[in-house]
Amino acid sequence: MDNGIGTGPAVRLKEIREELSALAETKYAAFASGLLRKPGEETVSGSAARLLGVRLPILRKMAARLAKEDWIGNLKALESAGEEAAFEEIMLRGFLIGEVRIAPEKPCPEKKPLPAATACAARQIALEEAFALIRGFLPCIDNWSLCDSFCAGLKFAGKHREAVWAFLQPFFFSAEEYEVRFGVVMALDYFIEEEYLDRVLQRLQEVRHGACYVRMAVAWAVSVCYVRFPARTEKWMESCALDEDTFRRAVQKIRESRRVSPEEKERLKGMLWTEDRRGGRRG
């Protein structure tokens, strides 16, 4: 493939689509799209219905190469795909955002700041610009796979935790299902640590969006909190404000973990709300 530098978005998008088509596997597409069928649906919808069948590891490698070739040019090309973009095109766009490098707020005195064109080619942008790219991408997310894979690729979050944590706050209270899941999965991926545990648990119990994939993400996050910080998380679970369905899902996921002892699993089972425990933990 031509490196694409100097060509317009339409040409670059055509080249990307040709490469994706060559990498697609029909049988894998049928399998993967089935995993994205939402509860109550007979067939898949949204971007999952336009899934080509390119495996995620291949997409990640492709994104890394496209970023080296022409990060901004390829990103603009994928942005131009519009609402009918294939699942893999959306995923590639998300992965390219994850390839960004955050410029230091205060450049080293010995080094001059990179010229704008050079900085862009080097994928070096300000943190606020990265946040703007994320905001622009979130409306494209319409299934759990796009959401979770996108979050996993935002590695710069680990180096800018306080700023990223502040950026995430509105998403926990969003009316949009996958904005809330984005906030929760980002918390799960980058903030279940000693310093942030109490803040994460507080946000998890404040989530009020009732969508299935939000509740599943919250339960998943609680289970990871428990595995990493069992005593503190169990104490929180004794009086937390999670809705009953999410609480049960969380307990189930904890009890499925091989890192939790049989004694702990039995004790947690006893925390579930039953008809004769309405006056207890959750009454």
Secondary structure by P-SEA (a helix, b strand, c coil): ccccccccaaaaaaaaaaaaaaaccaaaaaaaaaaacccccccccccccccccccaaaaaaaaaaaaaacaaaaaaaaaaccccccaaaaaaaaaaaaaccccccccccccccccaaaaaaaccccaaaaaaaaaaaccccccaaaaaaaaaacccccccaaaaaaaaccccccccaaaaaaaaaaaaacccccccaaaaaaaaaacccccaaaaaaaaaaaaaaaaacaaaaaaaaccccccaaaaaaaaaaaaacccccaaaaaaaaaacccccccccccc
